[in-house]
Amino acid sequence: MGLVDLHCHLLWDLDDGCRTAEETLEAARALSAVGYAEIAATPHVQARYSGGDERLVAARLAEARALLLREGVEIALHGGGENVLDEAYLERAGRGEGRPLGGHPRWALVEVPFQADVPDLAALVARALATGTAPILAHPERCVAFMQPGRAAEVVRLGGALQLNLGALTGRHGRVAQAFAERFLGEGLYAVAGTDLHAPEAADEWVGEALEALAVRAGARELRRLCELNPRRVLAGEELT
Protein backbone atom coordinates (compact mmCIF):
# COMPACT_ATOMS: atom_id res chain seq x y z
CA MET A 1 0.00 0.00 0.00
CA GLY A 2 2.96 2.32 0.44
CA LEU A 3 4.36 4.59 3.12
CA VAL A 4 2.42 7.52 4.58
CA ASP A 5 4.04 10.83 5.58
CA LEU A 6 2.13 12.91 8.14
CA HIS A 7 4.62 15.77 8.36
CA CYS A 8 5.66 17.37 5.08
CA HIS A 9 5.99 20.97 3.91
CA LEU A 10 5.20 19.99 0.34
CA LEU A 11 2.82 22.76 -0.74
CA TRP A 12 4.60 25.64 -2.39
CA ASP A 13 4.83 29.25 -1.27
CA LEU A 14 3.02 28.80 2.04
CA ASP A 15 5.83 28.70 4.59
CA ASP A 16 9.54 27.82 4.76
CA GLY A 17 8.97 24.66 2.71
CA CYS A 18 8.79 24.18 -1.05
CA ARG A 19 8.95 27.52 -2.83
CA THR A 20 7.51 26.76 -6.27
CA ALA A 21 5.21 24.26 -7.96
CA GLU A 22 8.29 22.79 -9.61
CA GLU A 23 9.85 22.12 -6.21
CA THR A 24 6.63 20.52 -4.99
CA LEU A 25 6.62 18.22 -8.01
CA GLU A 26 10.29 17.33 -7.55
CA ALA A 27 9.80 16.60 -3.84
CA ALA A 28 6.74 14.45 -4.51
CA ARG A 29 8.65 12.45 -7.12
CA ALA A 30 11.51 11.93 -4.66
CA LEU A 31 9.18 10.66 -1.94
CA SER A 32 7.37 8.42 -4.39
CA ALA A 33 10.72 6.95 -5.44
CA VAL A 34 11.44 5.75 -1.88
CA GLY A 35 8.01 4.24 -1.35
CA TYR A 36 5.59 6.94 -0.22
CA ALA A 37 2.02 6.65 -1.49
CA GLU A 38 0.24 9.20 0.73
CA ILE A 39 1.28 12.54 2.19
CA ALA A 40 -0.46 14.90 4.59
CA ALA A 41 0.64 18.39 3.59
CA THR A 42 1.36 20.26 6.83
CA PRO A 43 2.32 23.90 6.32
CA HIS A 44 3.07 25.93 9.43
CA VAL A 45 -0.15 27.36 10.84
CA GLN A 46 1.27 30.73 11.84
CA ALA A 47 0.26 34.29 11.04
CA ARG A 48 3.73 35.05 9.66
CA TYR A 49 3.23 32.45 6.94
CA SER A 50 0.57 32.05 4.27
CA GLY A 51 0.02 28.61 5.77
CA GLY A 52 -2.06 30.36 8.40
CA ASP A 53 -4.72 31.13 5.77
CA GLU A 54 -6.91 28.02 5.71
CA ARG A 55 -8.70 28.93 2.48
CA LEU A 56 -5.42 29.57 0.66
CA VAL A 57 -4.03 26.26 1.92
CA ALA A 58 -7.12 24.41 0.69
CA ALA A 59 -6.79 26.02 -2.72
CA ARG A 60 -3.09 25.16 -2.93
CA LEU A 61 -3.79 21.59 -1.91
CA ALA A 62 -6.28 21.28 -4.78
CA GLU A 63 -3.71 22.75 -7.17
CA ALA A 64 -1.06 20.32 -5.96
CA ARG A 65 -3.40 17.36 -6.39
CA ALA A 66 -4.12 18.42 -9.94
CA LEU A 67 -0.41 18.92 -10.63
CA LEU A 68 0.56 15.44 -9.41
CA LEU A 69 -2.29 13.86 -11.35
CA ARG A 70 -1.29 15.67 -14.54
CA GLU A 71 2.36 14.67 -14.12
CA GLY A 72 1.59 11.06 -13.30
CA VAL A 73 2.93 11.10 -9.71
CA GLU A 74 0.92 8.50 -7.82
CA ILE A 75 0.75 10.11 -4.40
CA ALA A 76 -2.50 10.89 -2.59
CA LEU A 77 -2.43 14.25 -0.82
CA HIS A 78 -4.28 14.95 2.42
CA GLY A 79 -4.85 18.15 4.35
CA GLY A 80 -3.36 19.16 7.66
CA GLY A 81 -1.10 21.68 9.28
CA GLU A 82 1.71 22.04 11.79
CA ASN A 83 0.04 23.90 14.62
CA VAL A 84 1.81 25.70 17.46
CA LEU A 85 0.54 24.21 20.73
CA ASP A 86 -0.52 27.44 22.41
CA GLU A 87 -3.62 29.28 23.60
CA ALA A 88 -4.59 30.34 20.08
CA TYR A 89 -4.48 26.74 18.87
CA LEU A 90 -6.51 25.50 21.83
CA GLU A 91 -9.17 28.10 21.10
CA ARG A 92 -9.33 27.08 17.43
CA ALA A 93 -9.41 23.40 18.30
CA GLY A 94 -12.21 24.03 20.75
CA ARG A 95 -14.23 25.49 17.87
CA GLY A 96 -13.39 22.53 15.63
CA GLU A 97 -10.87 24.58 13.63
CA GLY A 98 -7.62 22.91 14.69
CA ARG A 99 -6.44 21.90 11.18
CA PRO A 100 -6.48 18.14 11.90
CA LEU A 101 -4.67 15.59 9.81
CA GLY A 102 -6.65 14.28 6.87
CA GLY A 103 -9.69 16.35 7.76
CA HIS A 104 -10.75 13.90 10.49
CA PRO A 105 -10.93 15.64 13.89
CA ARG A 106 -9.28 12.78 15.85
CA TRP A 107 -5.59 13.77 15.42
CA ALA A 108 -3.68 17.00 14.78
CA LEU A 109 0.04 17.70 14.33
CA VAL A 110 1.35 20.23 16.84
CA GLU A 111 4.75 21.63 17.73
CA VAL A 112 6.46 23.36 20.63
CA PRO A 113 9.57 25.61 20.46
CA PHE A 114 12.90 24.02 19.67
CA GLN A 115 14.99 26.06 22.11
CA ALA A 116 12.64 26.92 24.97
CA ASP A 117 11.28 24.72 27.74
CA VAL A 118 7.51 24.38 28.12
CA PRO A 119 6.96 23.74 31.85
CA ASP A 120 3.18 23.44 31.41
CA LEU A 121 3.42 20.97 28.51
CA ALA A 122 1.41 18.28 30.30
CA ALA A 123 -1.41 20.75 30.95
CA LEU A 124 -1.40 21.91 27.34
CA VAL A 125 -1.60 18.32 26.11
CA ALA A 126 -4.46 17.60 28.50
CA ARG A 127 -6.34 20.69 27.32
CA ALA A 128 -5.78 19.72 23.69
CA LEU A 129 -7.21 16.28 24.39
CA ALA A 130 -10.23 17.90 26.04
CA THR A 131 -11.12 19.56 22.71
CA GLY A 132 -11.66 16.11 21.19
CA THR A 133 -8.55 16.28 19.01
CA ALA A 134 -5.50 14.38 20.21
CA PRO A 135 -2.13 16.06 19.61
CA ILE A 136 0.73 14.42 17.76
CA LEU A 137 3.86 16.23 18.96
CA ALA A 138 6.22 16.91 16.07
CA HIS A 139 9.96 16.19 16.29
CA PRO A 140 10.23 15.89 20.13
CA GLU A 141 13.86 14.77 19.79
CA ARG A 142 14.72 18.30 18.63
CA CYS A 143 12.88 20.18 21.39
CA VAL A 144 14.31 21.25 24.74
CA ALA A 145 10.96 20.55 26.41
CA PHE A 146 11.34 16.83 25.73
CA MET A 147 14.89 16.67 27.04
CA GLN A 148 13.58 16.94 30.58
CA PRO A 149 13.62 13.47 32.22
CA GLY A 150 10.31 11.66 31.85
CA ARG A 151 8.63 14.43 29.82
CA ALA A 152 8.22 12.39 26.61
CA ALA A 153 6.80 9.39 28.45
CA GLU A 154 4.41 11.67 30.35
CA VAL A 155 2.95 13.07 27.13
CA VAL A 156 2.37 9.56 25.81
CA ARG A 157 0.85 8.44 29.12
CA LEU A 158 -1.61 11.34 28.99
CA GLY A 159 -2.83 10.28 25.54
CA GLY A 160 -0.69 12.40 23.24
CA ALA A 161 1.48 10.87 20.53
CA LEU A 162 5.05 11.53 19.41
CA GLN A 163 6.28 11.88 15.81
CA LEU A 164 9.84 10.97 14.91
CA ASN A 165 11.65 13.12 12.37
CA LEU A 166 13.25 10.38 10.28
CA GLY A 167 16.32 12.45 9.48
CA ALA A 168 17.22 12.62 13.15
CA LEU A 169 18.31 8.98 13.02
CA THR A 170 21.09 9.80 10.56
CA GLY A 171 22.31 12.93 12.36
CA ARG A 172 20.60 15.31 9.95
CA HIS A 173 19.47 17.47 12.89
CA GLY A 174 22.62 17.12 14.97
CA ARG A 175 24.04 14.69 17.48
CA VAL A 176 21.80 15.66 20.37
CA ALA A 177 18.64 15.11 18.33
CA GLN A 178 20.02 11.80 17.09
CA ALA A 179 20.72 10.61 20.62
CA PHE A 180 17.22 11.50 21.83
CA ALA A 181 15.63 9.97 18.73
CA GLU A 182 17.45 6.71 19.38
CA ARG A 183 16.44 6.83 23.06
CA PHE A 184 12.75 7.51 22.40
CA LEU A 185 12.71 4.86 19.68
CA GLY A 186 14.30 2.32 22.01
CA GLU A 187 11.73 3.14 24.69
CA GLY A 188 8.86 2.62 22.24
CA LEU A 189 7.55 6.17 22.65
CA TYR A 190 7.03 7.06 18.98
CA ALA A 191 3.63 6.50 17.38
CA VAL A 192 4.47 7.73 13.87
CA ALA A 193 7.46 8.87 11.83
CA GLY A 194 7.52 11.67 9.27
CA THR A 195 9.98 13.30 6.91
CA ASP A 196 9.37 16.95 7.86
CA LEU A 197 10.59 17.57 4.32
CA HIS A 198 11.04 21.23 3.41
CA ALA A 199 12.87 21.08 0.06
CA PRO A 200 13.38 18.57 -2.75
CA GLU A 201 17.19 18.64 -2.93
CA ALA A 202 18.53 15.08 -2.54
CA ALA A 203 15.30 14.13 -0.77
CA ASP A 204 15.25 10.63 -2.18
CA GLU A 205 18.78 10.09 -0.87
CA TRP A 206 18.42 11.36 2.69
CA VAL A 207 14.90 10.00 3.22
CA GLY A 208 15.97 6.64 1.83
CA GLU A 209 18.97 6.56 4.17
CA ALA A 210 16.77 7.51 7.13
CA LEU A 211 14.26 4.76 6.37
CA GLU A 212 17.11 2.29 6.18
CA ALA A 213 18.48 3.54 9.50
CA LEU A 214 15.06 3.06 11.09
CA ALA A 215 14.82 -0.48 9.74
CA VAL A 216 18.30 -1.35 10.99
CA ARG A 217 17.74 0.08 14.46
CA ALA A 218 14.13 -0.96 15.08
CA GLY A 219 13.32 -3.64 12.49
CA ALA A 220 11.02 -3.88 9.50
CA ARG A 221 7.90 -4.40 11.62
CA GLU A 222 8.47 -1.16 13.56
CA LEU A 223 9.22 0.74 10.36
CA ARG A 224 5.89 -0.42 8.97
CA ARG A 225 4.06 0.56 12.18
CA LEU A 226 5.57 4.06 12.27
CA CYS A 227 5.56 4.83 8.54
CA GLU A 228 2.51 3.03 7.25
CA LEU A 229 0.07 1.43 9.67
CA ASN A 230 -0.27 4.12 12.34
CA PRO A 231 -0.14 7.06 9.88
CA ARG A 232 -2.96 5.44 7.94
CA ARG A 233 -4.91 5.02 11.18
CA VAL A 234 -4.37 8.70 11.94
CA LEU A 235 -5.88 9.71 8.61
CA ALA A 236 -8.86 7.43 9.31
CA GLY A 237 -9.33 8.82 12.83
CA GLU A 238 -8.58 5.49 14.50
CA GLU A 239 -6.73 4.37 17.63
CA LEU A 240 -2.96 3.91 17.27
CA THR A 241 -0.91 0.86 18.18
Stockholm file with secondary structure:
# STOCKHOLM 1.0

chainA/1-241         MGLVDLHCHLLWDLDDGCRTAEETLEAARALSAVGYAEIAATPHVQARYSGGDERLVAARLAEARALLLREGVEIALHGGGENVLDEAYLERAGRGEGRPLGGHPRWALVEVPFQADVPDLAALVARALATGTAPILAHPERCVAFMQPGRAAEVVRLGGALQLNLGALTGRHGRVAQAFAERFLGEGLYAVAGTDLHAPEAADEWVGEALEALAVRAGARELRRLCELNPRRVLAGEELT
#=GR chainA/1-241 SS CCEEEEEECCSTTSSSSCCSHHHHHHHHHHHHHTTEEEEEECCEECTTSGGGCHHHHHHHHHHHHHHHHHTTCCCEEECCCEEECSHHHHHHHHTTCSCCGGGCTTEEEEECCSSSCCTTHHHHHHHHHHTTCEEEEECGGGCGGGGSTTHHHHHHHHTCEEEEEGGGGGTTTCHHHHHHHHHHHHTTCEEEEECCBCCCTTHHHHHHHHHHHHHHHHCHHHHHIIIIIHHHHHHHTCCCC
#=GC SS_cons         CCEEEEEECCSTTSSSSCCSHHHHHHHHHHHHHTTEEEEEECCEECTTSGGGCHHHHHHHHHHHHHHHHHTTCCCEEECCCEEECSHHHHHHHHTTCSCCGGGCTTEEEEECCSSSCCTTHHHHHHHHHHTTCEEEEECGGGCGGGGSTTHHHHHHHHTCEEEEEGGGGGTTTCHHHHHHHHHHHHTTCEEEEECCBCCCTTHHHHHHHHHHHHHHHHCHHHHHIIIIIHHHHHHHTCCCC
//
